[in-house]
Amino acid sequence: MAKIIGIDISDKSIKIVEARTKKNEVLVLNYNYTKLKKDIIQNGEIKDEKSLSLIIHDLLEKATPGPMKSTDVCLGIPDYLIFNLFEPKVEAKDDSGQLDEIVFNNIPIESNDVFYTNKNETFFGNKSKKKYYKYTVEATYKSLIMKWGNFFKKNNLNLVQIISNTSAANYAIDEISKKQSACIVDIGEKYTNINIISENDVVYSYSSNNAGFLITEDISKIKISADAKTIPWPEAEKLKKAFNPNINDEKGVNNVVGKYIKEICQNIQSTIELCAKNKNICVNNIYIIGGGAKINSITALFQKYFDSSNIKIECIKNKTVIEKVSEKEKKKQILEKTQVDKVYVRHSTSSILQQKNLDLLFLQAVGICNAYINTGPLIFSKNKIKNILKKEQADIKQRINKEEKEEKEKKGSWVKENKKLVQLIIVILLGVMLLPLAIWYRKNNQKKQGELYQNAEYSVEKKITIKPQLIFNETEYQPGVLMSRVVEVTIEESVKYDEALDLAIEKANSLVNKNEKIWPEIINDIEEDNVIFPLNFEFISYNENDVSALAMNEGKERYGTNEFILSGLEIISLDKKSTDYFLEIEINYLVNPGIEDKKVSENLEDTQDQNNPEENTETNEEKETSTDMNKEEANENIDENFNADFLKQLLEQANQNKFDNYITILDTGVGYLNVRTGPGKDYDLIEQVYPGEVYELIDEENSWSKININGLEEAWVNDDYVEKTKK
C-alpha cells in the first residue's frame, strides 16, 4: 500500500507521522512535531492560513529521520468538533431521508452544514413484514471540512480521510482488540473526552472541561507568601506533572490535582454505567491518553478510585432478537448475565510507536495512519472529496455570477432614475481628476520662490554613523564611550532554541532599569542544534539617555553649538573586535546652511595632503569664487516676473527674528535636563531634554522657563541651564 501521512492538529500543536504497511504490519517512516503560536488555529478552524502553510511544509521537509514524500493526508480533529448519534432506528434504508431528519433534529449543526464523518448501518429486525435498521452516526461541520480540504489542495496535498482523535487512538493501542470493548480517556488541555469503543466504533461518549488548563490555572492561583504572591504558570505546569499523593505537600498542589482527578473518575464511572445500562456493553478496561497521561501517579490514583468505588456493572450476554417464536417461548428464553466488579486502569502502549522509540505524544497521529491503512478511506475517497470541492466551487461561482448580474441590473435602473445626480457625480469626478494638475501647477510656480528660502534655519540634512566602544567598568570611562553591563538570564524550561531565546530577551528586558535597553543578540556561544537545559544567555545593555547625550556631543564637535538640531538616531548593530564591543549608531541632524562638518574637513585635508599634494592647490579664495559663480548661475534661472525684492525683504526679516523668544538647552554635566509640571523642583518630573536642543519660550517665572514641547500644557525648565534670545 502507498504511504500515508497522519496529522493530529489541535489549537496548540501539530503532530505528523508518515507510515506504510509491510507484511501486514504498520511501519512508521518519518515523524515531526511543533507547538503552535496563538491564533493560527482556533477551535479547529484555520485563522492564519499563510503561517500554517509554512509550518506544514517545514514539518514535512524537516521530519525525522528524513523528508515526507507522500501527498495523501488523513486528518484527526478534536472530539469536541464531532457529534455522535448512537443507534437511531429507521424504516428501510437511508434512501428515505428518515436518518437525516433524525440527525438534523438532534445535533447542534445547521442542516445544510452537516457532514457525516462516519455512518455505520446494521440490520435491526423485521416487524410487520418491514425491515428496520440502526445506525452509528458521527457528524461535523461541512464548512470546516471544506476549509481544510481547500487548504491542503493549495499546498499540493490530498485530504483523503477525516477521523476523530479518540477513534484514531483506538487504532494505535495494542491492548484493544477489534472485538473488545474499552474506555479511552483523552485528558487534553481544554477538554477531557471519555469514549466507549466497541468493535472499532465509538458507541458512547462524554466530554467535560475538567482538563489540563483548569488544573494548571488553579495551581497558579495558590498563594505561596504573605504578600499574596502566587505560583508562576511554568512552575505550576511542572508541579502538576510532578504530582505525588504520597508526599506531604505544603503548597496544596495535591489537593487541587486530586480534586480534578476525582471529578474525572466520577464522570468515567457514570459513562461506563450508563453504557452498560443503555447499550448493554460492559467495560472494565480504561486507557489514558493525551497530555494528562504525563501527570505523575495518575494511573495509580485512577486505580485507587475504582478499587474503592464498589462499582457494579451488569450486562446481558448473548442477547438476541427472535422474531419467529411465540411470546411463551420468549418468556422461557434464558438471558445469561455478566457482572463486572473490577476495573483496570493503565497507560496506553503501542508497538508501532516502540519501533522508533516514540513518545505517546504521537499516539493519535499513528492511529490516524493505522485507521486508513487497515480499513481504507473510512470517510471519503479522493474522488469524493474532489467532487465535493468541485461542487462547492461551482456553487460559489454560480452564486457570484448571479449576484453580479443582479447588481448590474440594479445599477442600470438606478442610472436611468437618477440622471441629474449621475451628471453631478461626473462633474465632481472631473474636478477630482483636474485637481492634481492644479496642485502641480501651483507647486511648480512656487518652486523658484522656495529657492530663496533654502538658507532657512536648520534646512540641511546630515547623516553620520559612529561606533562608540562599550565599557563595563566605571574606572575606564572617558569621553566618547558608553557605559554598559552584561545581563545574564537562565531558561530552565526545555523548549526549542528560538522559543528559549524569545523568553530570555523578554526576561532580560524586565530586569533592566527604565532608560536601559537590551541589545537582542547574545554574546555567549551556544550551539543551537545541541542545547542542554537549563540554558544561560548573556546580553549587553545600554542607556538611551547616554546614547542621546553622545549624539549631542558629536554634533557639537562637528558643527558647533546652536548650529544643529538632533532629528533622529537609530542603533544599527553590535560589533565585536577581539574582546571589545562597539555599538554602531546612525544619527540624523538638521544643520544651518553653510556649516561644514569639522571632522570631515580635517580628514579630507589630511588625505589630500598625503595622497595628492600637487593636485590639491585650489585656495579657499578660488573655492569661494566657484561657489559664488554657482549661486549666480542658479539666480539666473529665477523668473523675471517674480518679485525678488519683496521675498528678499521677507528673508531679511526672518533672519532678524531667528531664535526670537526661543531657548537653547546648555550642558548640565549629566547629559540631560529635567522638565517639570511647574516652576520649581517640587513639581512632578514629566520629560527630559538634552544639550543643544531648541524650544519655543512661552512664559517665565521664578528663574524657570515654560517651553513648548510635545504639546504639553505645563513644561518648565530651570534657567540655570538654558540660553535665551529675546527681541
C-alpha positions in Angstrom: 0.0 0.0 0.0 1.2 3.6 -0.7 2.5 5.8 2.0 0.0 7.9 4.0 0.5 11.0 6.3 -1.4 11.2 9.5 -1.8 14.7 11.0 -3.1 15.3 14.6 -3.9 19.0 14.9 -5.0 21.0 17.9 -5.0 24.7 18.7 -1.7 24.4 20.4 0.4 21.8 18.5 0.7 19.6 15.3 1.9 16.0 15.4 2.6 14.5 12.0 3.6 10.9 11.0 4.2 9.2 7.7 3.6 5.4 7.6 3.0 2.4 5.3 2.4 -1.3 5.6 4.9 -4.1 5.3 3.8 -7.8 5.6 0.6 -6.8 7.4 2.5 -4.6 9.8 2.3 -0.8 10.1 5.7 0.9 9.9 6.4 4.5 11.0 8.7 6.0 8.4 9.1 9.7 9.4 7.7 11.9 12.1 7.8 15.5 13.3 6.2 17.8 15.9 5.8 21.5 16.7 4.0 23.8 19.1 1.7 26.5 17.5 1.6 30.2 18.3 -1.6 31.7 19.4 -4.4 32.3 16.8 -3.0 30.2 14.0 -5.7 27.6 14.7 -8.7 28.4 16.9 -11.3 25.8 17.9 -10.2 23.6 15.0 -10.6 26.4 12.4 -7.7 27.9 10.4 -7.2 31.5 11.3 -3.7 32.2 9.8 -3.5 30.2 6.5 -0.2 31.7 5.4 1.6 30.8 8.7 0.1 27.3 8.8 1.2 26.6 5.2 4.8 27.5 6.1 4.6 25.3 9.2 3.2 22.3 7.4 5.9 22.5 4.6 8.6 22.9 7.3 7.4 19.8 9.2 7.3 17.7 6.0 10.7 18.8 4.9 12.5 18.6 8.2 10.9 15.4 9.5 13.0 12.7 11.4 14.8 10.8 10.0 14.0 12.2 6.6 11.5 14.3 4.5 8.0 13.0 4.0 7.2 12.3 0.3 3.5 11.2 0.4 0.8 13.6 -0.7 -2.2 11.8 0.8 -3.3 13.2 4.1 -5.5 11.8 6.9 -6.6 14.5 9.4 -7.6 14.0 13.0 -9.8 16.6 14.6 -10.6 17.3 18.2 -13.5 15.3 19.7 -15.5 18.4 20.6 -16.0 19.1 16.9 -17.5 15.6 16.4 -21.2 15.0 17.3 -22.3 11.4 17.9 -25.8 9.9 17.5 -26.0 6.3 18.6 -28.4 3.7 17.1 -31.2 5.8 15.7 -33.7 3.3 14.2 -35.2 3.9 10.8 -37.5 2.0 8.5 -35.9 0.8 5.2 -32.5 2.1 4.3 -31.2 5.6 4.4 -32.7 6.5 1.0 -35.9 7.7 2.5 -34.2 10.6 4.3 -35.5 9.5 7.7 -32.0 9.3 9.2 -31.1 12.9 8.0 -34.2 14.2 9.7 -33.3 12.5 13.0 -29.7 13.7 12.8 -30.7 17.3 12.0 -33.1 17.4 15.0 -30.5 16.0 17.5 -27.1 17.7 16.8 -26.3 21.5 17.0 -25.4 22.0 13.3 -27.5 23.6 10.6 -28.9 21.0 8.3 -27.1 22.5 5.2 -23.8 22.3 7.1 -23.9 18.7 8.3 -21.0 16.4 7.1 -21.1 12.7 8.0 -17.6 11.5 9.1 -18.9 8.0 9.9 -22.2 6.2 9.3 -22.4 2.5 10.0 -25.6 0.6 9.2 -26.8 -2.5 11.0 -29.8 -4.7 10.3 -32.1 -4.5 13.3 -35.1 -6.8 12.6 -38.4 -7.4 10.9 -41.7 -6.2 12.1 -45.0 -6.4 10.1 -43.0 -7.5 7.0 -40.9 -4.3 7.2 -37.1 -4.2 7.6 -35.6 -1.9 10.3 -32.0 -0.6 10.5 -30.0 1.1 13.2 -27.0 3.4 12.7 -24.0 4.7 14.4 -23.5 8.3 13.2 -20.6 10.7 13.5 -21.0 14.2 12.0 -19.2 17.5 11.9 -19.3 20.9 10.1 -19.2 20.7 6.3 -17.8 24.3 6.2 -14.9 23.2 8.4 -14.1 20.2 6.2 -14.3 22.3 3.1 -11.8 24.8 4.5 -9.3 22.1 5.4 -9.8 20.4 2.0 -9.1 23.6 0.1 -6.1 24.4 2.4 -4.4 21.0 1.7 -5.3 21.4 -2.0 -3.5 24.8 -2.2 -0.5 23.1 -0.6 -0.4 20.2 -3.2 -1.8 17.6 -0.7 -4.9 15.4 -0.9 -7.2 15.2 2.1 -8.5 11.5 2.0 -9.9 11.0 5.4 -11.3 12.8 8.5 -11.4 11.0 11.8 -11.9 12.0 15.5 -8.8 11.9 17.7 -10.3 9.3 20.0 -11.3 7.0 17.2 -7.7 7.3 15.9 -6.3 6.3 19.3 -8.4 3.1 19.1 -6.3 2.0 16.1 -2.9 2.5 17.8 -3.4 1.0 21.3 -2.1 -2.6 21.4 -4.4 -3.8 24.2 -7.7 -3.1 22.3 -8.7 -5.9 20.0 -11.3 -5.5 17.3 -14.0 -7.3 19.4 -13.0 -6.0 22.8 -14.8 -3.0 24.5 -12.7 -0.4 26.2 -12.9 3.1 27.6 -10.4 5.7 26.2 -9.9 8.8 28.4 -8.2 11.6 26.5 -7.2 14.3 29.0 -6.3 17.3 26.8 -5.7 20.9 27.5 -9.2 22.2 27.0 -11.4 19.1 27.4 -11.4 15.6 28.8 -13.1 13.2 26.3 -14.4 9.9 27.6 -15.3 7.4 24.8 -16.5 3.8 24.9 -15.1 1.8 22.0 -16.7 -1.4 20.8 -15.7 -3.3 17.6 -13.7 -0.3 16.4 -16.6 2.1 16.7 -17.3 4.9 19.3 -20.6 3.8 20.9 -20.8 6.2 23.8 -19.1 9.5 24.6 -18.9 12.2 27.1 -16.9 15.5 27.3 -16.1 17.9 30.1 -13.8 20.9 30.6 -12.1 19.4 33.7 -8.8 19.2 31.8 -5.2 20.3 31.9 -5.7 24.0 31.5 -8.0 24.3 34.5 -5.8 22.2 36.7 -2.7 24.4 35.9 -4.8 27.6 36.3 -6.0 26.6 39.8 -2.4 25.6 40.9 -1.1 29.0 39.7 -3.6 30.8 42.0 -2.1 29.2 45.1 -0.6 31.8 47.4 3.0 31.0 48.4 3.9 34.1 50.5 2.4 36.6 52.9 2.3 39.3 50.3 -0.2 37.3 48.2 2.4 36.2 45.7 1.2 33.2 43.6 2.9 30.3 41.7 4.1 31.3 38.2 2.5 29.4 35.3 5.5 27.4 34.1 6.2 26.3 37.7 2.5 25.4 38.1 2.7 23.2 35.0 5.8 21.4 36.4 4.1 20.9 39.8 1.1 19.4 38.1 3.2 16.8 36.1 5.2 16.0 39.3 2.1 15.4 41.3 2.6 12.7 44.0 -0.2 12.0 46.5 2.3 10.1 48.8 4.4 13.1 49.6 3.5 15.8 52.1 2.5 18.9 50.1 2.7 22.3 52.0 1.6 24.3 48.9 -1.7 22.4 48.5 -1.0 21.2 44.9 -2.0 17.7 45.8 -5.5 18.9 46.8 -6.0 20.7 43.6 -4.9 17.9 41.3 -6.6 15.3 43.4 -9.9 17.2 43.2 -9.9 17.3 39.4 -8.8 13.7 39.0 -11.7 12.6 41.3 -14.2 14.5 39.2 -12.8 12.9 36.0 -13.1 9.4 37.6 -16.7 10.1 38.6 -17.5 11.1 35.0 -15.8 7.9 33.8 -17.8 5.7 36.2 -21.1 7.4 35.2 -20.3 6.9 31.5 -19.4 3.2 31.9 -22.6 2.5 34.0 -24.8 4.3 31.5 -23.2 2.5 28.6 -23.9 -0.9 30.3 -27.5 0.1 31.1 -28.4 1.7 27.7 -26.1 -0.2 25.3 -25.6 -3.5 27.1 -21.9 -3.1 26.7 -19.6 -4.0 29.6 -16.3 -2.2 30.0 -13.6 -3.0 32.6 -10.5 -1.6 30.9 -9.7 2.1 30.9 -6.8 3.6 28.8 -5.4 7.1 29.5 -4.1 9.2 26.6 -3.4 12.9 25.9 -1.2 15.4 27.8 -2.8 14.5 31.1 -1.3 11.0 30.8 2.0 12.6 31.7 0.9 13.6 35.2 2.9 11.5 37.6 0.9 8.8 39.5 -2.3 9.4 37.6 -2.8 5.8 36.7 -2.3 4.7 40.4 -4.8 7.4 41.5 -7.4 6.3 39.0 -6.9 2.7 40.0 -7.3 3.6 43.7 -10.6 5.4 43.0 -12.1 2.4 41.1 -10.8 -0.1 43.6 -12.7 1.7 46.4 -15.8 2.7 44.5 -17.6 -0.7 44.7 -18.5 -0.3 41.1 -21.0 -2.9 39.8 -21.6 -3.2 36.0 -24.2 -5.7 34.8 -24.7 -6.7 31.1 -26.8 -9.3 29.4 -24.7 -11.8 27.5 -25.8 -13.2 24.1 -28.9 -11.1 23.9 -30.8 -11.8 20.7 -34.0 -10.8 19.0 -36.1 -13.8 17.8 -39.0 -12.7 15.6 -40.4 -16.1 14.7 -41.1 -17.5 18.1 -44.2 -17.3 20.3 -44.4 -14.9 23.3 -44.5 -18.0 25.5 -41.2 -19.2 24.1 -39.7 -15.8 24.5 -40.5 -15.7 28.2 -38.8 -19.0 28.6 -35.7 -17.8 27.0 -32.8 -17.7 29.5 -30.8 -14.5 29.4 -27.3 -15.0 30.8 -26.0 -12.0 32.8 -22.4 -10.9 33.0 -21.2 -8.8 36.0 -18.1 -6.6 36.2 -16.9 -5.6 39.6 -13.3 -4.8 38.8 -12.0 -2.0 36.6 -8.4 -1.9 35.3 -6.7 1.4 34.6 -3.5 1.6 32.5 -1.4 3.9 30.3 -1.8 3.1 26.6 1.1 1.3 24.8 1.7 1.0 21.1 4.1 -1.4 19.4 4.0 0.9 16.4 5.4 3.8 18.4 8.0 1.5 20.0 9.5 0.8 16.6 11.0 4.3 16.7 11.1 4.8 20.4 8.5 7.5 20.1 6.7 9.2 22.9 2.9 8.7 23.4 2.7 12.2 22.0 2.4 10.6 18.5 -0.2 8.0 19.5 -3.2 9.6 17.8 -1.2 10.6 14.7 -0.1 7.0 14.3 -3.7 5.8 14.9 -4.9 8.1 12.1 -2.5 6.4 9.7 -3.4 2.9 11.0 -7.1 3.5 10.6 -6.6 4.4 7.0 -4.2 1.5 6.3 -6.3 -1.2 7.9 -9.7 -0.1 6.6 -9.1 2.2 3.6 -10.7 5.6 3.4 -13.2 5.5 6.3 -15.0 8.6 5.4 -14.5 9.5 1.7 -12.2 8.7 -1.2 -10.0 11.1 -3.1 -12.6 11.3 -5.9 -15.4 12.0 -3.4 -13.5 14.9 -1.7 -12.6 16.3 -5.2 -16.2 16.1 -6.3 -17.3 17.8 -3.1 -14.8 20.6 -3.5 -15.6 20.9 -7.2 -19.3 21.2 -6.5 -18.7 23.7 -3.7 -16.6 25.9 -6.0 -19.2 25.6 -8.8 -21.9 26.7 -6.4 -19.8 29.7 -5.2 -19.1 30.7 -8.8 -22.8 30.4 -9.8 -23.8 32.5 -6.7 -21.2 35.2 -7.6 -22.4 35.4 -11.2 -26.0 35.7 -10.1 -25.1 38.4 -7.6 -23.1 40.3 -10.2 -25.9 40.1 -12.7 -28.4 41.4 -10.2 -26.1 44.2 -9.2 -25.6 45.3 -12.9 -29.4 45.3 -13.4 -29.8 47.3 -10.2 -27.2 49.8 -11.3 -28.7 50.2 -14.8 -32.1 51.0 -13.5 -30.7 53.4 -10.8 -28.8 55.4 -13.5 -32.0 55.9 -15.5 -33.9 57.0 -12.5 -31.2 59.4 -11.2 -30.0 61.0 -14.4 -29.3 64.5 -12.9 -27.5 63.0 -9.9 -25.3 61.0 -12.3 -24.4 64.2 -14.2 -23.4 65.9 -11.0 -21.2 62.9 -10.0 -19.5 63.1 -13.4 -18.7 66.8 -12.9 -17.3 66.1 -9.4 -15.1 63.3 -10.8 -13.7 65.6 -13.5 -12.9 68.1 -10.8 -11.1 65.5 -8.8 -9.1 64.5 -11.9 -8.1 68.1 -12.6 -7.2 68.9 -9.0 -3.7 67.2 -9.2 -2.9 69.3 -12.3 -3.8 72.4 -10.4 -1.7 71.4 -7.4 1.2 70.6 -9.7 0.9 74.0 -11.4 0.9 75.8 -8.1 3.9 73.9 -6.7 5.8 74.5 -10.0 5.0 78.2 -9.8 6.3 78.3 -6.2 9.4 76.3 -6.9 11.6 79.4 -7.6 10.1 81.2 -4.7 11.2 78.3 -2.5 14.8 78.5 -3.7 15.1 81.8 -1.8 14.3 80.0 1.4 16.9 77.4 1.1 19.0 79.3 3.6 16.4 79.0 6.3 17.4 77.8 9.8 18.2 74.0 10.1 17.3 73.3 6.5 20.3 71.0 5.6 20.1 67.3 6.5 23.2 65.4 7.6 23.5 61.7 8.4 26.5 60.2 10.1 27.5 56.9 11.6 29.6 56.5 14.8 30.9 53.4 16.6 31.5 54.2 20.3 33.1 51.5 22.4 31.1 49.9 25.3 32.9 49.7 28.6 31.8 47.7 31.7 34.0 49.3 34.4 33.5 52.9 35.5 37.2 53.4 36.0 37.7 53.0 32.2 35.2 55.8 31.4 36.4 58.6 29.0 34.6 60.9 26.6 33.2 59.2 23.5 32.5 55.8 25.2 29.2 54.3 26.5 28.8 52.6 29.9 27.3 49.2 29.6 26.8 46.0 31.6 26.2 42.3 30.9 22.8 40.9 31.8 22.6 37.1 32.4 19.4 35.1 32.1 18.7 31.4 32.7 15.9 29.5 31.0 15.1 26.2 32.7 12.1 25.0 30.7 13.0 22.6 27.8 11.8 24.3 24.7 13.1 24.9 21.2 16.1 27.2 20.9 14.1 30.1 19.2 11.4 30.0 21.9 14.1 29.9 24.6 15.8 33.0 23.1 12.5 34.9 22.9 11.8 34.0 26.6 15.4 35.1 27.6 15.0 38.5 25.8 11.7 39.2 27.5 13.1 38.2 30.9 16.2 40.4 30.3 14.2 43.4 29.4 12.2 43.0 32.7 15.5 43.1 34.7 16.9 46.4 33.4 16.2 50.0 34.5 13.7 52.4 33.0 16.0 54.0 30.4 18.1 50.9 29.9 17.7 48.8 26.8 18.8 45.2 25.9 20.5 44.5 22.6 18.6 41.5 21.3 21.6 39.3 20.4 23.5 37.0 22.8 27.2 37.5 23.3 28.0 34.0 24.7 28.5 31.0 22.4 25.5 28.5 22.3 25.2 25.6 19.9 21.6 26.0 18.6 21.4 22.4 17.3 22.5 20.8 20.6 21.1 22.8 23.5 21.1 21.5 27.1 18.8 23.0 29.7 19.0 24.9 31.9 20.4 27.3 29.3 22.3 30.5 30.1 22.0 33.6 27.9 24.2 36.7 28.1 23.1 40.1 26.7 24.6 43.6 26.6 22.6 46.6 27.8 23.0 50.3 27.1 21.4 53.6 28.4 19.2 55.5 25.9 20.0 58.8 27.7 23.7 58.2 27.3 23.3 57.5 23.6 21.3 60.7 23.1 23.9 62.7 25.1 26.7 61.2 23.0 24.9 62.1 19.8 24.5 65.7 21.0 28.3 66.0 21.9 29.1 64.5 18.5 27.0 67.2 16.8 28.8 70.0 18.8 32.2 68.7 17.8 31.2 68.5 14.1 29.0 71.6 13.6 29.3 73.8 16.8 26.8 74.8 19.5 23.4 76.2 18.3 24.2 75.2 14.6 22.3 72.0 14.5 19.2 70.0 15.8 19.2 66.3 16.6 16.4 64.9 14.4 16.8 61.2 14.9 19.1 58.3 15.8 19.0 54.5 15.4 21.1 51.7 16.8 22.2 49.6 13.8 24.3 46.8 15.1 26.6 45.4 17.9 30.1 44.7 16.7 32.9 42.8 18.4 36.6 43.3 17.8 38.8 41.0 19.8 37.4 41.3 23.4 35.9 44.8 22.9 32.3 45.6 21.8 31.2 48.6 19.7 27.7 50.0 19.1 27.0 51.2 15.6 24.7 54.3 15.7 23.2 56.2 12.8 22.5 59.8 13.6 20.4 62.4 11.7 21.0 66.1 12.2 19.4 69.3 10.7 22.2 71.8 10.3 22.3 75.5 9.4 23.3 76.2 5.8 27.0 76.8 5.1 28.1 74.9 8.3 30.8 72.4 7.4 31.5 69.1 9.2 34.8 69.8 11.0 35.8 66.2 11.3 35.1 65.5 7.6 37.1 68.7 6.6 40.0 67.7 8.8 40.1 64.1 7.4 39.7 65.4 3.9 42.6 67.9 4.2 44.8 65.2 5.8 44.0 62.8 2.9 44.6 65.4 0.2 47.9 66.5 1.8 49.1 62.9 1.9 47.8 61.4 -1.4 47.6 64.4 -3.9 49.8 67.2 -2.7 50.2 68.6 -6.2 46.6 68.4 -7.3 45.3 70.0 -4.1 46.3 73.5 -5.0 42.9 75.2 -5.1 42.9 78.1 -2.5 40.0 79.0 -0.3 39.5 82.1 -2.3 39.1 80.1 -5.5 36.6 77.8 -3.8 34.6 80.8 -2.7 34.7 82.3 -6.2 33.5 79.0 -7.6 30.6 78.9 -5.1 29.6 82.4 -5.9 29.6 81.6 -9.6 27.3 78.6 -9.0 25.0 80.8 -6.9 24.9 83.4 -9.7 24.0 80.7 -12.3 21.2 79.5 -10.0 19.9 83.0 -9.6 19.8 83.5 -13.4 17.1 80.8 -13.5 14.7 82.9 -11.3 11.6 84.1 -13.2 12.0 87.7 -14.3 8.4 88.5 -13.2 9.0 87.2 -9.7 9.2 89.9 -7.1 12.6 89.0 -5.7 13.0 92.3 -3.8 9.8 91.5 -1.8 10.9 88.0 -0.9 14.4 89.2 0.0 12.8 91.6 2.4 10.9 88.8 4.0 14.0 86.7 4.3 15.9 89.5 6.0 13.1 90.0 8.4 13.1 86.2 9.2 16.9 86.3 9.8 16.5 89.3 12.2 13.9 87.3 14.2 15.7 84.0 14.4 15.6 82.5 17.8 13.2 85.3 18.8 11.6 84.0 22.1 13.5 80.7 22.0 15.8 78.9 24.4 18.7 76.5 23.9 19.5 73.8 26.4 23.0 74.1 27.8 25.4 71.3 29.1 24.2 70.1 32.5 27.1 67.8 33.4 24.8 64.7 33.4 23.8 64.7 29.8 20.1 65.9 30.1 17.8 68.5 31.8 14.6 67.6 33.7 11.3 69.0 32.6 8.7 69.6 35.3 4.9 70.4 35.6 5.6 73.8 37.3 8.3 76.4 38.0 10.1 74.6 40.8 11.9 71.4 41.8 8.9 70.3 43.9 6.8 69.8 40.8 6.5 66.3 39.1 9.1 65.2 36.5 7.5 64.5 33.2 10.2 64.7 30.5 13.9 65.1 29.8 15.6 67.4 27.2 19.2 67.3 26.0 22.0 69.9 25.5 21.8 71.7 22.1 18.1 71.2 21.6 16.0 74.4 20.9 12.5 75.1 22.2 9.9 77.9 22.0 9.7 80.1 25.1 6.1 80.5 26.4 6.5 82.1 29.8 8.9 82.9 32.7 8.5 82.7 36.5 11.0 82.5 39.4 14.1 81.7 37.3 12.1 79.0 35.4 11.0 79.0 31.8 7.9 77.4 30.3 8.6 75.8 26.9 6.6 74.3 24.1 7.4 70.5 24.0 5.2 67.7 22.6 2.0 69.7 23.1 2.3 69.5 27.0 0.2 72.2 28.8 2.8 72.7 31.6 6.5 72.1 30.8 9.1 74.1 32.8 12.9 74.0 32.9 15.5 75.7 35.2 17.0 78.9 33.8 20.5 77.9 35.1 20.9 75.5 32.2 19.3 77.5 29.3 20.4 80.3 27.0 17.7 82.8 25.9 17.5 85.1 22.9 14.8 87.9 23.0 13.9 90.8 20.9 
